[in-house]
Amino acid sequence: MIYLDNAATSYPKPKGMVAAMEECIFKYCGNPGRSGHSMSMKTGEEVYHARRKVARLFGIEQPERLVFTKNTTEALNMGLKGVLRPGDHVVTTSMEHNSMLRPLKALEKRGVTQSVIRADRDGFIRASDIEKAIRPATRLIAVTAASNVTGTKMPLTDIGEIAGKRGIMFLVDGAQGAGSMDIDVEKMHINMLAFPGHKGLLGPLGTGALYISPDLRLNHIMEGGTGTDSKSRIQPCEFPEGYEAGTINAPAIIGMGYSAEFVDKIGPEVIGKYEEELISWLDERLDEMDFVTRYGPGACRKTGISLINIRDVPAEEATSILSSKYGIAVRGGFHCAGLAHKTIGTWDEGAVRISVGPFNTRRDMEKLLDAIKDIGSNSP
């Protein structure tokens, strides 16, 4: 299988990550923070090291402000529902994933209002448009680092400066940028950063995290055991334990820590540049095919994503053919981001998303192009 669905989850994973998880499971996997024996303490130490490794990747100076979650969706829900209250106004964009838009929609029932800034046809948002939408009640600006549909990168630094200048919280969905974009919470004035472990960080499925800046108070959206202050029925507010109720997935978190360090050593900007080169080469050749329609900006303004449709071949059918006949994995449809598809003009038909990772090669691109040529030339 030629795997080109890295925007959904990365594949393959670093072998060392699997080894780190196996070592935990087979040699010392106790419940961290719940017991005083050596296995529990060893697991707690390794989770602590993993937290530091992940934090370092994003310029987070206080690792304890990084809360592990099972995915970005949980992290975004934790951030949005943890800080917003009735009467608050949020500025967001039309390129957001449903993991951002659906919690915001649900918060309307609690009296939270929102302005959705419409992107251009390439999926790009201008920071000035964000600033124009700010109201006296605006408490949060919430944007994706990069679109999961077109790959379009957002001007995070400019938006962060606006948020900082106006005293407004800034939440970034890093699902498509973490690991391939240089994201620094301090330099970009990011108050909350939600991201997965299993995509650009090359970690295992079922991992994610939310960073909360030291100046923010976060209300709980879940209560339970923390291993601390067990006599009290009140949920502790200390970070990170007070926000990681219940037993954490220690083996996966340790694997995520290994992968984060792996990415950090290479450099997200190096990975991003490599993926940009692959997509740039691919896009140039796709644009030469008169039966292919490509959406979104040029490679220098996006992550490693190319979004296309093949004339007279529905997106999900093309995806199925690529998988069953050519052994190529991509994703067709609406990518859990219907509003983004409406923005770029693919609301009715959806599109085929090709997303590369650091382990893909030029040869993968060549085989994909051959397959697309074959499908296009045989379409009705």
N, C-alpha and C positions, 0 to 999 in steps of 0.2 A: 504493500500500500504506500503510495506517495501521499504523505500527510500535509495538506494545505488548509487546515482548519484551526490554526493556532489562536485565532481570536476567540474561539470557544474554549479551548484548553490546549496547552502546549504539549507537543510530543515530538521526539522522545524526551525522557527526563534524564538528568545526569545520573550516571551509575552510582556515584558516591552518595546521592540522596537516598536511593533505595537501600544502600548499605547502612547508612545512618539510621534509617527507620528500622531495619532488621535488627541492628544491634540493640536498639532500645527495646523492641518487642521480645527478643530472645534472651537478653542478658540482665535488664534492670527495670523493666516497665512497672514501677509502682505508681500509686496515685499521688501526684505532687501536691504538697501542702496539706495532705490529709493524715499523714503518719510520720513518726519519727525514726523509722527504720531506714537502713542504708539504701534500699531500692527506691523508696519514695523520695529520699533526699537527692539521690543521683538524678532522678527524672526531673525534679524541680530545678536542679543546677543546669541541666541541659536545656530546659525550656527557657531559663533565664538567659543563657548564652544565645539561644535562637532569637530571643527578643532583641538583644543587643545587635545581632547581625542584621536583622531586618531594619531596625531603627537607623543604623548607620547608613544604609542605602539611600535613605530619604532625608538625611541631615537632621534627624530627630535627636536632640541633645538629652532628653530625658526618656529613656526607653520604657520606663514604667507607664508613660502616657500612651503607650501602644497596647491596645486591647485586641487579643486574638478572637476571631469570629470564624464561622464555618464557611463564609463566602463574602463577597462584596455586598450582596443584597442585604444580609444581616447587618453589616457595618453601616450601610446607608440608612437603614431603618433605625438603627441605634442612634446615629447622629442626628437625623432629622427629627425624630420623635423625642429625642433627649434634650433638645435645646429650644424647639419652637413651642409657642404658647398662643392662646387665642388673641387675635388682633395683630399678630405678626404678618409681615409680607415678605415673600421670597421672590427673587429674580432667578429664573432658570432659562433653559434654551430648548429649542425644538429638536435638538440632536441628542437628547438624553435617552438613555436606556429606560425600560419600564421599571427597573430597580430604583430609579430616581423619581420618575413621573407618577408611578402608582402610589407610593407612600405620600407624595405631595397631594395627590388627589384625595386620598383618604383623610389627610389632615384638614381638608376643607370643612369637614364635618365638625372639627374642633375650632373653627373660626380663623384658620390660617389661609391667607389669600396668596395668589401667585401671579406673576407676569412671565409668560413664556416668550422669549425673544426668538423670532423666526430667523433662521440662518439663510444664507444665500444658497443657490442651487448646488454649490460645491460643499455645502455643509459648514461654511465658515461663519463665525460670529465675530463682530467687531466689539472691542472693549468699550468703545464710545456708546454703542447701543445698549450695553449693559448699564452704563452710567446714567443714560437718559431715562431708564425705567425705574431708577431708585426713587422711592417715596419716603416721607417722614417715618412711616411704619416699617420700612424695609429692615429686616434684622439679619437676613442671610442671602448670600449669592451662592448658588449651587450649580456647578457646571462639570461636565465630563472633561477629562484631560484630552481625550481624543475620541471621535465617534467610533462606535463598534460597527457602523454600517459602511461609512466611506473612509474611515481612518483619519479624517480631518483633525488636525491638531488645533487646539484652542489657545488663545493668547493668555496663558495662565499668569505670567508675570505682570502684564498690563492690568488684568482684572484684579489680581491680588493687590496691586498698588492702589487701585481705586477703592477696594474694600477697606484697606488699611487706613487710607486717607479719610474715608467717610465713617470709620468706626463700625463697620458691618462685618459680621462673620463670613468667612469664605470656606465653603465645602467643595472639595474636588473628588470626583469619582475617577479613580486611577485605574479602572479595570483594563483599559486598553493602552495605558501609557506606562504603568509601573514596569520597570525592567528594560524598556527600550527608549524611554525619554528621561532626560535629566530632570528629576523632580526633587526640589529642595524646599521643605516646608518653611524654613526660616527666610530664605531669599525670596520666595514667592508669596510670603505673607499668608500661608495656608493655615487656617485654624483647625480644620478637620480634613483628613485624607483617608478615604476608604479604598481598599485595593484587595485583589485576590492573591493567593499564593500560587495558584495552579496555572496562571497564564504566563505573563512575561517574566515572573520570578522563577518559572520552571519547577515549581514545587508540586506537591500532591493535590489531588482533588479534595474538596471539603475543607480548604484553608483560606483564611482571609484575615484582615485586620482593620482597625480604625484607630487613627491617631487623633488625639484631642489635645489642643494646646493648653499649657498650664493655666492660662487666664480664663478658661471656660469651666463652667460647672455643668455636668451632664446628668440629667435625670435618668433613673433606671427604667428600662422597658421590660426587665425580667429580674425576679428576685430568687434567691435560693442559697445553697451552701457555697461558702467561699473558702472554708478552712481557717477563717479568722473570726474572732469575736463571736464564737458559736453560742454563747449564752443569750445573746440579744436576738430579738425577733425583727429588729430593724436592719435593713440591708446596709452593709458598710459602704462608704463612699470613697474609700481608699483605692488608688489605682495600683496595679491593674485588677487585683483580686475582686474588688467590689463589682466589677463589670464583666467578670468571667464566671458567672454563677454555674455551679455544677462541674462535673468532671470534664476537663479539657481533653482534646485529642492530642495527647502529648507526642506520640510517634510521628504524626503528620506535621505538627508544629516544629519538631526537631528536624524533620525532612525539609520543611519550608526554610528553616534557618540555614541549613546547608546550601540549599539552592540560592538563597539570597546572597550568601557569601560568594558563591560561584559566579553569579551575575555581577556582583560588585567588583570582583577581581578582573573580569573582562572589561566592565564598564558599560552601563546602559547606553551611553552615547555611541560606543563602538558597535554594540549590537544593533542599535537603531540605524546606524549608517549602513551596516551590512544589509539589513532588511530593505532599506531604501534603495540600495543599488539593485537588488534582485527585482523589486517591484518596478523600478524605473525601466529596467531592461524589458520586463514583461509588458508593461503598459505601452511602450513604444511599438511593440509588435502586435498587440491587441488592437491598437488604433489603426493599424494597416489593414485590418480585416473589415470589409464593408458589411458583414453580417453580425458584427459585434458592436453593441452600444456600451460604452464605459461611462461610469458616473464618478463624480468626486474630483478633487484637485490633482495636481501633479504630485509626483512622488516626494518632492522636497517639503511638501506641506501636509504630509500625512504619515501615518504609521504603515506597517507592512501589509496593507490591504488593497486589493483591487476588486472593484464591484462592477459586474457586467451583466448583460443579458445577451443571449444568442437569438437572433431573429427566428420567430416562429417556433421556438422551443421554450415552453414554460420553465421558469427558474427551478422549480423542484424536480421537474422531469430531467432537466439538464444535469442537476446534481446526482440524481439516481443513475443516469447513464454513465457519468464520469466514474462513479463508484463501481457499478456492476460490470461495465465493459472494459474500463481502462484502469481500474484500481487506483483512482485518485479521489481523495477525500476533500470536499469543500462543503459549504453550507448554502442552501437556497431557501428563499422565503422572505420573511420580514424581520428576522433577527431580534425579536423582542423589543422592537423600536419602531412601531408603526408611524409615529409622528415624524421621525427622521425620514422614513420612506415618502411620506406625504410632502416633506420639504424638498426632496431632491427629484420628485416626479415619478416615483415607482410605487405609488400607493396601490394601484390596481394589480400589478403583476409581481411585485417583489423583485428580487435580483439574486444573482449568484455571487457569493462572497468568497474570494480567494485570499487566504491570510497566511503569510509566511512566518517562519521562526528562524532562530539562529542556526538550526541544523539543516535547513533546506539548502539546495544547491542550484546552480544554473541548469544542471541536467534535469532537475525536477521541473523547472520552468519550460524547458524544451519539450519534455514529454507532455506537459499540460497543453502547450500550444498545439502540438500535433493532434491531441485529442479534440480540442476545440475546433480546429480546422476540419477534422473528420465529421464532427457533429454538425457543424455549420454547412458543410457542402452536401450533407445528406438530408438536411431539413426540408420540409415541404416547400 
